[in-house]
């Protein structure tokens, strides 16, 4: 008998994998609904709590595809797909600056050192301005306002994956990750997994247990104080407005590290007809309060959703701290800051693209 604690993507995946191997599985979820960081708000505005896209070049996607669990995919129209911008020096641009383009197009095969911070390494090769722009461009992944302080190898890998890929790897699932959660739960139940909702586990039983929760919860449950990692901190703004052709599909804030994305241009099911749904995020600076960060985020929305205050039909604000997976500091080695203990494994591909979960296994 295997016990799984946590009913998000990680926990459901573990339960399905164990059941497929012939094990009897019980999954416990403290909330009344499944989903974890894959949860979304109910219709008519389906805004995600956390990540909302998959990358097709990763193992998570291939695992889902093999089992037919991805469901139908969305994509923006040709008209909307070109509404991509980069905010730099307070102005929107159709392309990033030439220095950044040269970095990603000409040097994408280069390796970066583990033991140097990204900003100093990139500054020596490409200049301080390009290094700062590159760090801010990938802050959507790290949720960190000073991504340049992280390991050069860590940041460089993320940059190449987002900006130097050949075929587009991003996959938008119709209905978002919540729809995938539903298919995973159906698959688990069909395999005989017993799913207990509203079941908060406070201590481990004697049998084999998989803990698939946020890191702080795993640390308390496992009684393992080594389960700490460097992680991100950002504020969020979900925004529904009456549709306007001036609205952006994607926008990278190269000044402050923010990111803007439409939910509805590629998946019209997530908002009422005639409306557009967006999420914007912005990393919180050291010593900055949430209110000040939200003000900066609203100013970013002024660029990407012009006149949104007069057009808004629904909105909510939020924050995400400690939910991005491990961020590697110089010299730490791949993923070391989040994987100092063999009891826990974390993804070094955090933020938008990962389940943001710690997964640990214990048996007597």
KOLVEX-747725 format. One record per residue (C-alpha): z, x, y. Coordinates in steps of 0.2 Angstrom, whole numbers, plus 2048, in hexadecimal, padded with zeros to 3 digits. Layout:
<drenses>
ZXY
...
</drenses>
This chain:
<drenses>
800800800
7FB807811
802801821
7F8802832
801801842
7F67FC850
7E87EF851
7DB7F885D
7CB801858
7D580F850
7E0804845
7D37F8840
7C780683B
7D580E831
7D97FE828
7C77FB824
7C480D81D
7D480C812
7CF7FB80C
7BE801808
7C680E7FD
7CF8017F3
7E08027FC
7EB7F3800
7EE7F3813
7F97EA81F
7F57EC831
8037E883E
7FE7E4850
80C7E285D
8017D6868
7FB7C5864
7E97CB865
7E07DA85D
7D77E7868
7E27F486F
7D87FD87D
7C97F3877
7D07E387D
7C77D988B
7CB7CA896
7C67B9890
7B57B1896
7AE7AD8A2
7B27BF8A9
7B27CB89A
7BA7DB8A2
7C07E9896
7D17F0896
7CA801892
7BB80888A
7AB7FD889
79D808883
799812873
78F822872
783822864
784835861
79683385B
79E82F84B
7A681F851
795817853
78E81D843
79D81683A
79A805841
78780583F
78980982C
7937F982A
7897EE836
7977EC842
78F7F0852
7877DF855
7797DC862
7777E9870
7747E6883
76A7F088F
7667EE8A2
7567E88A7
7497F48AE
74D7EF8BF
7607F18BD
75F8018B3
75880B8C2
7678058CD
7708168CA
77881F8D8
78282E8DC
78E82D8EB
78F83E8F4
795842905
798830908
78682A904
77D8238F5
77082E8EE
76382A8E0
76683B8D8
7748488D7
7728588E1
7668658DB
7738718D7
77B8658CA
76A8618C3
7668738C0
7778768B8
7748688AC
76186A8A8
76087D8A8
7718828A1
775875895
774881886
78088D88E
79288E887
7A288E892
7B289788F
7C188E889
7CD899892
7C78968A4
7C88878AF
7B887E8B2
7B887F8C5
7BA8928C5
7AD8958B7
7A18898BF
7A388F8D0
79F8A18CB
78F89B8C3
78988C8CE
79488D8DE
7A38838E3
79A8748E9
7918718D9
7A08758CF
7AA8688D8
79C85B8D7
79B85E8C4
7AD85C8C2
7AD84C8CC
79E8458C2
7A78468B1
7B883F8B8
7B282F8B1
7B68368A0
7C68408A4
7CE8338B0
7D48438B9
7D38468CB
7D38598C9
7C785B8BA
7C386D8C0
7D48738BA
7D086F8A8
7C887B89B
7B687F89F
7B187D88D
7B986C88D
7B186589D
7A086E899
79F865888
7A2854891
79585789F
78885C892
78B84C888
789841897
77D8498A2
772855896
76F849887
75D847883
75C83587C
768828885
77782787A
781819882
782809879
7877F8881
78D7EC874
78A7D9879
79C7D287C
7A37E387E
7B07EC873
7B97DC870
7AA7D5866
7AB7E585B
7BE7E2859
7BA7D1852
7AD7D7846
7B97E5840
7C77D983D
7BB7CD833
7B67DC829
7C87E1826
7CD7D0821
7BE7CF815
7C47DF80D
7D67D780A
7DF7DF819
7EE7D581E
7EF7D5831
8007D1839
7FF7CC84B
80E7CC856
8167D984A
81E7E7854
8237F5848
8327FF84E
83580B83F
82A811831
82C80B81F
82C817811
81A81580C
80A81D813
808818825
7FA81A832
7FF819844
7F1814850
7FA811860
7FB818872
802829872
813824879
81581686C
81182285E
81D82F865
82B822864
82781B853
82482C84B
833834854
828843858
82B84A86A
81C856868
81084886A
80B84B87C
7FB84F884
7F3852895
7EA84289A
7E28398A8
7E882D8B6
7DD8218BF
7DC8108C7
7D08028C2
7C77F48CB
7BE7E68C2
7B37DC8CD
7A87CC8CB
79D7C88DA
78E7BC8DD
77F7C78D8
7767D18E5
7677DC8E2
7707EA8EC
77D7EC8DF
77D7FC8D5
77C7FD8C2
78580E8C1
78C81A8CE
79482A8CD
7A082F8DB
79D8418DD
7A98428EC
7B983B8E3
7B583A8D1
7B38278D0
7A781D8C5
79F80C8C7
7978028B9
7907F18B7
7967E78A8
7897D98AA
7797E18AE
7777E689C
7817D8894
7807C789E
78C7BE892
79B7C789B
7997BD8AC
7947AC8B1
7817A98B6
77D7B08C7
78C7BC8C7
78E7CE8C4
79D7D78BC
7A27E98C0
7B07F58BC
7B48048C7
7C08128C4
7C78208CE
7D382E8C9
7E382F8D2
7E783F8DC
7F78498D9
8058418E3
7FA8328E8
8018208E7
7F88128DD
7F58088ED
7EC8178F6
7E181A8E7
7DD8088E6
7D88088F9
7CC8178F5
7C580D8E6
7C17FE8F1
7B880A8FD
7AE8108EF
7AA7FE8EA
7A37FB8FC
7958078F8
7918018E7
7947EE8E9
78F7EB8FC
7997DD904
7A37DA8F4
7B27D38FD
7A77C4903
79F7C18F2
7AD7C48E6
7B17B68D9
7BD7BF8CE
7C67D08CF
7D57D98C8
7DC7EB8CA
7E57F68BE
7E98088B9
7E78138AA
7F38218A8
7F582B898
7E782288F
7D882E88F
7DC839881
7DF84C882
7D9856890
7D886888C
7DF875898
7D8887899
7DC891889
7E2882880
7D4881874
7CA87286F
7D5863870
7E586D86F
7EE86587D
7EE854873
7EF85B862
7FE867861
80585D853
7FC85B842
804849842
7F8843850
7E5844853
7DD840864
7CB83F86A
7C684D876
7B884087C
7C4835886
7C3827893
7B481C892
7AE821881
7BD822876
7CA81686F
7D881F879
7E381F86B
7EE82A861
7ED82984E
7FA831843
7FD830830
80E831828
813830816
82383480C
</drenses>
